[in-house]
Amino acid sequence: MPSGKEGDFFAAGVYSYGIRPKQKMMPDAASRQNSPKALGACASLPLLLLFSLYPYSDSDYLIMSTSPAITVPVLTSSSLNPREGLPAPEELLALPELAALARVPEHSVPFMAALSGGTPLILDNFLFFYGEDWLTGVGYPLRGEYDLPSFILAVDRLGDWLTSRRKNRERDAIDLFVVAPFLPPEAVRGLGGEISENDCFYTLPAGAEIPAPLRRVVRVAEHSLRVEEGLAFTAAHRKLWAEMLTKPGMRRNVREMYGKTGILMAKAVPGLSFLNAWDRDGNLAASLLIDSAPQNFCSYIIGAHSRRNYIPHATDLLFAHLLEKARVLGKNFIHLGLGVNEGIRRFKKKWGGQEDLPFVMASWKHSAESASLKDDVGEFLTILTGSGGKLITKQEFMKSLPEQRPFAMLWNFEKNGNPSWIGGTAHFASYSFTRHFEKLFDAVDTVIFEGPMDEESLALFAQSGQTPRPGDPNLLSMLTRKELADLKGVVEGPSNPFMRRLHGIHAPPSVNVEHLLENSRPWYAFFSLWAAFLERQGWKHSVDLEAWNLAHDMGKNVIAMENHEEQLASLGSVPPERVIAFLRQCRRWPAYSRRNMKHYLLGDLAGMYGSSTEFPTRGVHGVFTVRDARFVERMMPFVERGRSFTLVGSAHIPGMRHLLADQGITLRKEHPGLLHKWKCTILEYFREDTLKI
């Protein structure tokens, strides 16, 4: 893939609030410098706190100057003729002038040109980068307010000019990528393209104080780390970057940014540098790649923290130094990039980051044939700016997010005066608990799970489960024809096409019941059928998997207490007879699942065990007795240090509670609110009636 395409934008995201351009205009540099948004975030304590933490002079930071040797031509659409070469520019802007106009990270010409390998060009107040068969347009104007028709016209004209240079104009299309504050989705789809990112930028005033909750942890981290700024992508950086590239679920464009860092630094791009945190053994604990080329701001591009050489709050210490660097260089604010996901948004907000401009990324193919359809530019712009492009309001955006619930299956305890927490998870859930987990994880350094849940580990489980062993029974042969029909009806839904449509089921069944029963290990067949049933009920969340991903996103020290072989051995100990008994009770699954989720949301552990529908793994020695002891043994070193959060399946909590009590540890129920506490108290009082629900 050529360098200047989608993968070259260093940030990825979720959805923006769909704010119309007229509601959120581009402020000029002067107004932004003195805006209430920029000044209102400053803390009330004196700025001298930064100096007391970091009594450095200006010379302690690299003062990067942009090279005046590079100039960027400025053109207008009216002067651009697709049948001719580029006309003489109206003016040439040197890098210092461009740096003064920059408003977003993509306006940093040295960084973007080096990253894409493309040629910069300004057309109608918009910055572009192009190569032989691609074009990237930055829809944030260098001056004034965002004008959607002007941007689309500039994109179209420059696309036509690039297409005209191709050998086969009729067949050779170019790849076109744009980022802007707003693009009508319907219009993009009408061009055969797609909107791949919706997010918003986060900014932080350079004069902001270190937030009060972070001052102590920053001071503690400062005692363990040495911070310096450098230009070299060293062997230590390569190891740290390699750690980040093993992180599950990393988006392609972010992965490519990490992959290109060494090349970028080798080019000595003006403004690019590292803020590095080294531990006492000379290991690189954390590093931030920043861009100081824009005149009014620094940009945080990407960062990495080590799990092998883990030092708590190393990234927070680097952010404190980034604030000081921005002040020393006379910047007005720091561009923190996009929200990306809930964990990263949480990190930026805890530092005082505020939502700023919306961000939309789109792509489509541009060819001579498609260009000819847009000869009537007025009609084209009418389509783009008309009512066909439905906007997403903030309320609609919030409704589209996963429904959140407070995490109530939670206990706290202390060991040697150090606080820790333990929580009971569910493999499948109808709600998300991510927002509450963010708050809980803020109070800990280490998050402990039963076992690994990265993509590679999950794939190994699936492969093992789909490979029956010689002694494994054929579950299909153990069910009667009626029992099989009942199971298929519960898992797949109605088989009749009309009845499926009547029940609103449009997708085909996600699993083949007979194939699973006949060609899988018993534990895998049971989990797969149960998961397919719950998914059909709208249960699309996994408590432990969401927590695993969030803990990594928040830079926590993540521990897996068991390896792949130990977990497989435990699952293999589940008797096939218990699996068959559970499958035969499939008609009770809807009531069983609703009842369990009701009590799970309340944090009512006892209420989850009063059903005659027996989960296959419950009471199995190899699944609980052996593992409970293993979990307690392996979590204890982290419990001794404190600030740990252990997450295990809820059914493990009773056994682990007794084992922890033997070591002098008492679990105290922690309720997310007074209402939860009242409900649980009432349920406990009427326990016998509760079990009849």
Beta strands, then each sheet from edge to edge (+ up, - down):
strand 1: 71-75
strand 2: 91-94
strand 3: 119-123
strand 4: 126-130
strand 5: 134-138
strand 6: 174-180
strand 7: 194-205
strand 8: 225-230
strand 9: 272-279
strand 10: 284-291
strand 11: 297-305
strand 12: 333-338
strand 13: 354-366
strand 14: 410-415
strand 15: 418-425
strand 16: 446-449
strand 17: 557-560
strand 18: 644-649
strand 19: 668-669
sheet 1: 2+ 1- 3- 4+ 5- 6- 13+ 7- 12+ 11+ 10- 9+ 8-
sheet 2: 17+ 16+ 18+ 15+ 14- 19+
end
